[in-house]
Amino acid sequence: MRAIHISSLDGPEAVEVVDVPEPSEDSLVTIAVKAAGVAFPELLQTRGLYQMKPDLPFVPGAEVAGVVERAPEGSGFSPGDRVAALTLLGGFAEKAQAQPDLTFALPDDVPFEEAASFTFNYATVYFALLERGGLAEGETVLVHGAAGGIGTAAIQMAKAFGAGRVIGVVSTEAKGEIARSAGADEVVLAEGFLDAVGKSSVDVVVDPVGGGRFTDSLRALKEHGRLLVIGFTAGEIPTVKVNRLLLNNIAVVGVGWGAFAMSRPGHVQKEWEAMLPHLRSGALRPVVGSTHQLEDAATALTSLEGRTVTGKVVLVP
Ligand SMILES: NC(=O)c1ccc[n+]([C@@H]2O[C@H](COP(=O)([O-])OP(=O)(O)OC[C@H]3O[C@@H](n4cnc5c(N)ncnc54)[C@H](OP(=O)(O)O)[C@@H]3O)[C@@H](O)[C@H]2O)c1
């Protein structure tokens, strides 16, 4: 089968399309991949900078959607089922395998490209907003990087799970349109966002960006507000003067979904079950920003480095 190999740690341009044997572990669900989600960790893996460092060469790809070809007895899956799955590795290929408890039956009307953009980002945001952030009915949520993968997921998830008002923060007007179409009630530009939203005005900040805007995010929180730390796409890891937390009765909350969820069998299934009614209703509709052929994996990975990507980047084998 065709697959992408990371065979050296020379960055995304060095990935190559290779012909490799199909995966054949009997205890796993075998999936004919129709779409694979591309994420920041895979870009890091091309340089050996991600915590998971498989021996070279290896097939990257943590998340896919496709059709079941083979499934272990008792797994609940049969050939022909449409599924989304967390493969962790091996997803950038024509066939991939996933553990049964990390494989999820798809509603019929969810396209494969959207399905391959769902689990990683939406389960992270579920963990952030509901499990770590304690989102309550009617609260105001401010989302940084609101046209990105996590950002668009956070807008839709906040609305679906009861937020009263969702404000998206973006760097350009064009990205503002993406955030609005994902469901943001208001959009403000990153430059000067605190003046636009006002001090002590939001209950929850979703922050996949970090960097210089962190202190203004704390200033934007009302009493009992929570800032959810998800990532650092701006590059800089912010520091907190903890007197701010004490003076305003606010909290900075770490969100590390991957290692937490993977070490607790059944955890992602519970998150999927909670989100499924909203996926069925169309309230959750992953934003697919660009789709690339497997041969263009280098371009797909490189695109994550610029600040141009919107929604999720997807590979189609
Ligand atoms: N903690 C967890 O469990 C977890 C799980 C999943 C992902 N993550 C992390 O969350 C982060 C966001 O992931 P994502 O998929 O949403 O990424 P993304 O789609 O690339 O979006 C990130 C946003 O960051 C903003 N940004 C600000 N400064 C930037 C810069 N210098 N370069 C690039 N982007 C910049 C951009 O928005 P503007 O241009 O509008 O500012 C961009 O839309 C990543 O670091 C990822 O590793 C963490």
The ligand as a Tripos MOL2 file, in Angstrom:
@<TRIPOS>MOLECULE
LIG
   48    52     1     0     0
SMALL
NO_CHARGES

@<TRIPOS>ATOM
      1 N1         -3.2400   20.5640   25.1300 N.am      1 LIG1
      2 C1         -3.7020   19.6320   24.3290 C.2       1 LIG1
      3 O1         -4.1430   18.5690   24.7700 O.2       1 LIG1
      4 C2         -3.7100   19.8980   22.8460 C.ar      1 LIG1
      5 C3         -4.4880   19.1270   21.9730 C.ar      1 LIG1
      6 C4         -4.5300   19.4830   20.6220 C.ar      1 LIG1
      7 C5         -3.7700   20.5520   20.1500 C.ar      1 LIG1
      8 N2         -2.9990   21.2440   21.0340 N.ar      1 LIG1
      9 C6         -2.1810   22.4000   20.6090 C.3       1 LIG1
     10 O2         -3.0270   23.5020   20.3420 O.3       1 LIG1
     11 C7         -2.3560   24.3770   19.4570 C.3       1 LIG1
     12 C8         -3.3060   24.8380   18.3830 C.3       1 LIG1
     13 O3         -3.6030   23.7700   17.5200 O.3       1 LIG1
     14 P1         -4.4810   24.0620   16.2240 P.3       1 LIG1
     15 O4         -4.6530   22.7560   15.5470 O.co2     1 LIG1
     16 O5         -5.6780   24.8540   16.5760 O.co2     1 LIG1
     17 O6         -3.5020   24.9790   15.3810 O.3       1 LIG1
     18 P2         -3.8740   25.9700   14.2070 P.3       1 LIG1
     19 O7         -5.0720   25.4800   13.4760 O.co2     1 LIG1
     20 O8         -2.6210   26.1910   13.4430 O.co2     1 LIG1
     21 O9         -4.3500   27.3220   14.9240 O.3       1 LIG1
     22 C9         -3.5870   28.0140   15.7950 C.3       1 LIG1
     23 C10        -3.8470   29.5180   15.7150 C.3       1 LIG1
     24 O10        -2.7780   30.1410   16.4060 O.3       1 LIG1
     25 C11        -2.7120   31.4760   15.9880 C.3       1 LIG1
     26 N3         -1.3460   31.9870   15.9980 N.ar      1 LIG1
     27 C12        -0.9200   33.0370   16.7110 C.ar      1 LIG1
     28 N4          0.3780   33.2490   16.5200 N.ar      1 LIG1
     29 C13         0.7940   32.3330   15.6550 C.ar      1 LIG1
     30 C14         2.0500   32.0420   15.0500 C.ar      1 LIG1
     31 N5          3.1350   32.7800   15.3380 N.pl3     1 LIG1
     32 N6          2.1240   31.0210   14.1910 N.ar      1 LIG1
     33 C15         1.0420   30.2650   13.9190 C.ar      1 LIG1
     34 N7         -0.1890   30.4800   14.4590 N.ar      1 LIG1
     35 C16        -0.2930   31.5000   15.3220 C.ar      1 LIG1
     36 C17        -3.3250   31.5230   14.5800 C.3       1 LIG1
     37 O11        -4.4510   32.3650   14.6620 O.3       1 LIG1
     38 P3         -4.3660   33.9160   14.3400 P.3       1 LIG1
     39 O12        -3.5220   34.0710   13.1000 O.co2     1 LIG1
     40 O13        -5.7850   34.2890   14.1130 O.co2     1 LIG1
     41 O14        -3.7740   34.5480   15.5660 O.co2     1 LIG1
     42 C18        -3.8020   30.0920   14.3230 C.3       1 LIG1
     43 O15        -5.0680   30.0490   13.7090 O.3       1 LIG1
     44 C19        -1.1220   23.6260   18.9450 C.3       1 LIG1
     45 O16         0.0070   24.0880   19.6500 O.3       1 LIG1
     46 C20        -1.4210   22.1970   19.3190 C.3       1 LIG1
     47 O17        -0.2340   21.4340   19.5040 O.3       1 LIG1
     48 C21        -2.9570   20.9420   22.3620 C.ar      1 LIG1
@<TRIPOS>BOND
     1     1     2 1
     2     2     3 2
     3     2     4 1
     4     4     5 ar
     5     4    48 ar
     6     5     6 ar
     7     6     7 ar
     8     7     8 ar
     9     8     9 1
    10     8    48 ar
    11     9    10 1
    12     9    46 1
    13    10    11 1
    14    11    12 1
    15    11    44 1
    16    12    13 1
    17    13    14 1
    18    14    15 2
    19    14    16 1
    20    14    17 1
    21    17    18 1
    22    18    19 2
    23    18    20 1
    24    18    21 1
    25    21    22 1
    26    22    23 1
    27    23    24 1
    28    23    42 1
    29    24    25 1
    30    25    26 1
    31    25    36 1
    32    26    27 ar
    33    26    35 ar
    34    27    28 ar
    35    28    29 ar
    36    29    30 ar
    37    29    35 ar
    38    30    31 1
    39    30    32 ar
    40    32    33 ar
    41    33    34 ar
    42    34    35 ar
    43    36    37 1
    44    36    42 1
    45    37    38 1
    46    38    39 2
    47    38    40 1
    48    38    41 1
    49    42    43 1
    50    44    45 1
    51    44    46 1
    52    46    47 1
@<TRIPOS>SUBSTRUCTURE
     1 LIG1         1 GROUP 0 **** ****
